[in-house]
Amino acid sequence: MTNLAQNLLDAADQAPDHTALRMDDAVLTYREFADAALRVAASLQDRGVAPGDRVGLVLPNVIAFPVVFYGALLAGAAVVPMNPLLKAREVEYYLEDSGARVVVALDGSAGPVQEAAGKVGTEAVTVSAAFPEELLGDESLTAAVERADDDDAVILYTSGTTGQPKGAQLTHANLRSNARTGGRDLVESTQDDVIMGCLPLFHVFGLTCGLNAAVLARACLTLVPRFDGSKALSVVQRDRVTIFEGVPTMFAGMLHAPDRDQYDMSSLRLCVSGGSAMPVEIMRSFEEQFGCIILEGYGLSETSPVASFNHPHAERKPGSIGTPIEGVEMRLVDDDGKDVAEGEVGEIAIRGENVMKGYWQRTEETAKAIPDGWFRTGDLARRDDDGYYFIVDRKKEMIIRGGYNVYPREIEEALYEHPAVAEVAVIGIAHPELGEEVAAAVALKPGASAEVDELREFAKARVAAYKYPRHLWLVEALPKGPTGKILRRAVEVPAEVGSR
């Protein structure tokens, strides 16, 4: 029966003068961090926030985010983090669906949030980036409001590929366990570590493996509000970053930065990749260039997020999402929920202390997602003889070409081997006879050149005849989600190629 925010109060007691948060020149020690969060908690209570109420948080990776996040938890509230790029209409949906009592946004870009809050009748508070002074009362809480293990700590809206976003209810126990096993224990972080905070904190990967794991280890989290490859490299050098966590496009952005050779990256001891499959070629090149190892993991919003990992003291298999973490079980099932035969492709099902309580006020959706205590992920994978899992693809993104299954990721991996290729998205487009045809949108590295026919032939030489992309076109950049994950579903197909 412990509030997740107790970790911050413990850190402030045990390492009061240690740097907790940094954002360029702005710095907070653990004592300053905890004191500010306790004052935010008192201020929220003054605004009528009671235990179990929801508090919306629409902030980028600035120091105000962790302070308000932990302040809301200390007050006993559940936090509803949102992407600051959301439009008023989208914010309105989140506020209305969650029933948030207060929403906190960044001064200077709070227009859409204020507009949405006005329509829903939620109180909107704007705060400064470096320190949320506007939300600091004169009073201060003296202790965390007690919460039960299965009380909601965060309600995280997942976009899904169809329908309205659903709020995954992550409990204090979910997040506490995942910060420990999926964050601190796996990367073996200590007070001496400096963790790079460029993964969005409003997304569960950055929230758990960045912020919550850093607080648990009493490490320093250095925040980057807007990711840029060169900026990330300069922060690693400036702050002597030891742990870098990112999605594959971030690794690619640093690898392809034109000035990458100018930075001292010797402080990096470990990199962690998640969010989407890491192309093996990018992993190999990054490790070679910067002299560090990348461990790939896997998880979802609904699993807090970490479910499996390439563990640091076990064999590391590039292209694999590793094996389940402590307290988590995984299996591969067919459409009826039965285990598939050894070596066959099946849908990953997960059970354990990381799995969400359910979808907020959606009993039917919850029952569909967790029909028998095992959460159905929608991800297809195979397992090798050593128990390592290899993602094959999203169930919904698999292309069925003339009765053959084509997994986009496999074709993307082949194209990533071409020296000019920076980003790839392989999708299915409608075909009158085959049902679907394989197509690829490709973005080239800065300054590189390649012909469409050359790339098509390159892929054709590497995959079975029915798999290579008959249609291929070049783009400046590919559409990405809030974490930098390439969104296949948002790729625009040129009119002359056809339709999805």
Backbone hydrogen bonds, N-H to C=O, Kabsch-Sander energy under -0.5 kcal/mol:
donor,donor_aa,acceptor,acceptor_aa,energy
6,Q,3,N,-2.4
7,N,4,L,-1.7
8,L,5,A,-0.9
9,L,5,A,-1.4
10,D,6,Q,-2.6
11,A,7,N,-2.0
12,A,8,L,-2.3
13,D,9,L,-1.5
14,Q,10,D,-2.4
15,A,11,A,-3.2
18,H,15,A,-1.5
20,A,28,L,-2.7
21,L,28,L,-2.0
22,R,221,L,-2.0
23,M,26,A,-2.7
26,A,23,M,-2.2
28,L,21,L,-2.5
30,Y,15,A,-0.5
30,Y,18,H,-1.9
31,R,16,P,-2.2
33,F,29,T,-2.8
34,A,30,Y,-2.5
35,D,31,R,-2.6
36,A,32,E,-2.3
37,A,33,F,-2.3
38,L,34,A,-2.4
39,R,35,D,-1.7
40,V,36,A,-2.3
41,A,37,A,-2.3
42,A,38,L,-1.7
43,S,39,R,-2.2
44,L,40,V,-2.6
45,Q,41,A,-2.1
46,D,42,A,-2.1
47,R,43,S,-1.1
48,G,45,Q,-1.9
49,V,44,L,-2.4
50,A,48,G,-0.6
52,G,76,G,-2.7
53,D,50,A,-2.6
55,V,78,A,-2.5
56,G,102,V,-2.9
57,L,80,V,-2.4
58,V,104,V,-3.3
59,L,57,L,-0.6
61,N,225,P,-0.5
62,V,60,P,-2.2
64,A,129,A,-2.2
65,F,62,V,-1.7
67,V,63,I,-1.5
68,V,64,A,-2.7
69,F,65,F,-3.0
70,Y,66,P,-2.6
71,G,67,V,-1.8
72,A,68,V,-2.8
73,L,69,F,-1.9
74,L,70,Y,-2.6
75,A,71,G,-1.5
76,G,73,L,-2.0
77,A,72,A,-2.4
78,A,53,D,-2.9
79,V,153,A,-2.7
80,V,55,V,-2.8
82,M,57,L,-2.9
86,L,83,N,-2.0
90,E,87,K,-0.6
91,V,87,K,-2.4
92,E,88,A,-2.6
93,Y,89,R,-1.4
94,Y,90,E,-2.0
95,L,91,V,-2.8
96,E,92,E,-2.6
97,D,93,Y,-2.9
98,S,94,Y,-2.4
99,G,95,L,-1.5
100,A,95,L,-1.2
101,R,54,R,-2.5
102,V,54,R,-1.0
103,V,123,E,-2.7
104,V,56,G,-2.4
105,A,125,V,-2.6
106,L,58,V,-0.8
107,D,127,V,-3.0
109,S,106,L,-1.9
114,Q,110,A,-2.9
115,E,111,G,-2.5
116,A,112,P,-2.3
117,A,113,V,-3.0
118,G,114,Q,-2.2
119,K,115,E,-1.5
120,V,116,A,-1.9
121,G,117,A,-2.4
122,T,117,A,-1.9
123,E,101,R,-1.8
125,V,103,V,-2.7
127,V,105,A,-2.4
128,S,131,F,-0.6
133,E,131,F,-2.3
135,L,132,P,-2.2
136,L,133,E,-1.9
137,G,39,R,-0.9
137,G,135,L,-0.7
141,L,38,L,-1.7
145,V,74,L,-2.8
151,D,148,A,-1.9
153,A,170,L,-2.9
154,V,170,L,-2.2
155,I,79,V,-2.7
156,L,154,V,-0.6
156,L,168,A,-2.5
157,Y,155,I,-0.6
158,T,166,K,-2.7
166,K,158,T,-1.5
168,A,156,L,-3.1
168,A,166,K,-0.8
169,Q,167,G,-0.5
169,Q,358,G,-3.0
170,L,154,V,-2.8
170,L,168,A,-0.9
171,T,169,Q,-0.5
172,H,151,D,-1.7
173,A,149,D,-2.3
175,L,171,T,-2.4
176,R,172,H,-2.3
177,S,173,A,-2.5
178,N,174,N,-2.2
179,A,175,L,-2.1
180,R,176,R,-1.5
181,T,177,S,-3.0
182,G,177,S,-0.5
182,G,178,N,-0.9
183,G,178,N,-0.7
184,R,179,A,-3.1
185,D,180,R,-3.5
186,L,181,T,-0.7
187,V,183,G,-1.6
188,E,184,R,-0.9
189,S,184,R,-1.5
193,D,190,T,-1.9
195,I,193,D,-0.5
195,I,220,C,-3.4
196,M,243,I,-2.7
197,G,222,T,-3.4
198,C,196,M,-0.8
203,H,200,P,-1.3
206,G,200,P,-0.6
207,L,203,H,-2.3
208,T,204,V,-2.7
209,C,205,F,-1.9
210,G,205,F,-0.7
210,G,206,G,-0.8
211,L,206,G,-2.1
212,N,207,L,-3.1
213,A,208,T,-1.8
214,A,210,G,-1.7
215,V,211,L,-2.4
216,L,212,N,-2.0
217,A,213,A,-1.8
218,R,214,A,-0.8
218,R,215,V,-0.6
219,A,214,A,-2.5
220,C,193,D,-2.3
221,L,20,A,-2.8
222,T,195,I,-2.7
222,T,220,C,-0.6
223,L,22,R,-3.5
223,L,221,L,-0.6
224,V,197,G,-2.2
232,A,228,D,-2.9
233,L,229,G,-2.0
234,S,230,S,-2.2
235,V,231,K,-2.1
236,V,232,A,-2.2
237,Q,233,L,-2.0
238,R,234,S,-2.7
239,D,235,V,-2.8
240,R,236,V,-0.7
241,V,236,V,-1.5
242,T,194,V,-2.3
243,I,194,V,-2.0
244,F,270,L,-2.2
245,E,196,M,-0.5
245,E,243,I,-0.5
246,G,272,V,-2.6
250,M,247,V,-1.8
251,F,247,V,-1.4
252,A,248,P,-2.4
253,G,249,T,-2.2
254,M,250,M,-2.1
255,L,251,F,-2.4
256,H,252,A,-2.4
257,A,254,M,-0.8
260,R,257,A,-1.8
262,Q,259,D,-2.0
263,Y,260,R,-1.1
265,M,263,Y,-0.8
268,L,265,M,-1.6
269,R,242,T,-2.7
270,L,242,T,-1.8
271,C,293,I,-2.2
272,V,244,F,-2.6
273,S,295,L,-2.3
274,G,246,G,-1.4
276,S,274,G,-0.5
282,I,279,P,-0.5
283,M,279,P,-2.2
284,R,280,V,-2.7
285,S,281,E,-2.4
286,F,282,I,-2.6
287,E,283,M,-2.3
288,E,284,R,-2.0
289,Q,285,S,-2.6
290,F,286,F,-2.8
291,G,287,E,-1.5
295,L,271,C,-3.0
296,E,294,I,-0.5
297,G,273,S,-2.6
298,Y,308,S,-2.3
300,L,305,P,-1.1
303,T,300,L,-1.7
304,S,301,S,-1.3
307,A,298,Y,-3.3
308,S,298,Y,-1.7
309,F,323,T,-2.3
310,N,296,E,-1.4
311,H,309,F,-1.2
314,A,311,H,-1.8
317,K,315,E,-0.5
320,S,317,K,-2.3
321,I,389,Y,-2.5
322,G,389,Y,-0.6
323,T,309,F,-2.2
325,I,307,A,-2.3
328,V,325,I,-1.6
329,E,351,R,-3.3
331,R,349,A,-2.0
333,V,331,R,-0.5
333,V,347,E,-2.5
334,D,338,K,-2.5
337,G,334,D,-2.2
340,V,332,L,-1.9
344,E,341,A,-2.3
346,G,381,A,-2.5
347,E,333,V,-2.9
348,I,379,D,-2.8
349,A,331,R,-2.8
350,I,375,F,-2.1
351,R,329,E,-2.2
353,E,327,G,-1.8
355,V,352,G,-1.4
356,M,302,E,-2.9
357,K,169,Q,-2.7
358,G,169,Q,-0.6
360,W,167,G,-3.6
362,R,359,Y,-2.1
366,T,362,R,-2.2
367,A,363,T,-2.3
368,K,364,E,-2.0
369,A,365,E,-2.1
370,I,366,T,-2.7
373,G,370,I,-0.6
375,F,350,I,-3.4
375,F,373,G,-0.5
376,R,369,A,-3.0
377,T,348,I,-2.2
377,T,375,F,-0.6
380,L,393,D,-4.1
381,A,346,G,-2.7
382,R,390,F,-2.0
384,D,388,Y,-2.5
387,G,384,D,-1.9
389,Y,322,G,-2.6
390,F,382,R,-2.8
392,V,380,L,-3.5
393,D,380,L,-1.6
395,K,378,G,-4.0
397,E,394,R,-0.8
398,M,394,R,-0.8
398,M,395,K,-0.6
399,I,406,V,-2.8
401,R,399,I,-0.8
401,R,404,Y,-2.5
402,G,400,I,-0.7
402,G,434,L,-2.8
404,Y,401,R,-2.1
406,V,399,I,-3.5
410,E,407,Y,-1.5
411,I,407,Y,-1.0
412,E,408,P,-2.5
413,E,409,R,-2.6
414,A,410,E,-1.5
415,L,411,I,-2.1
416,Y,412,E,-2.4
417,E,413,E,-0.7
417,E,414,A,-0.9
418,H,415,L,-1.9
421,V,418,H,-1.7
422,A,443,A,-2.7
423,E,443,A,-2.1
425,A,441,A,-2.1
427,I,439,A,-2.5
429,I,437,E,-2.4
430,A,499,S,-2.4
431,H,435,G,-1.6
435,G,431,H,-1.6
436,E,434,L,-1.2
437,E,429,I,-2.9
439,A,427,I,-2.6
440,A,471,H,-2.0
441,A,425,A,-2.6
442,V,473,W,-2.6
443,A,423,E,-2.7
445,K,420,A,-2.7
448,A,445,K,-2.4
455,L,451,E,-2.1
456,R,452,V,-2.4
457,E,453,D,-2.6
458,F,454,E,-1.9
459,A,455,L,-2.2
460,K,456,R,-2.6
461,A,457,E,-1.8
462,R,459,A,-1.7
463,V,459,A,-1.3
467,K,464,A,-2.2
468,Y,464,A,-1.1
470,R,438,V,-1.0
470,R,468,Y,-0.6
471,H,438,V,-1.5
473,W,440,A,-2.2
475,V,442,V,-2.6
481,G,485,K,-2.7
484,G,481,G,-1.8
487,L,479,P,-2.8
488,R,486,I,-0.9
490,A,487,L,-1.1
491,V,488,R,-1.7
497,V,494,P,-1.8
498,G,494,P,-1.3
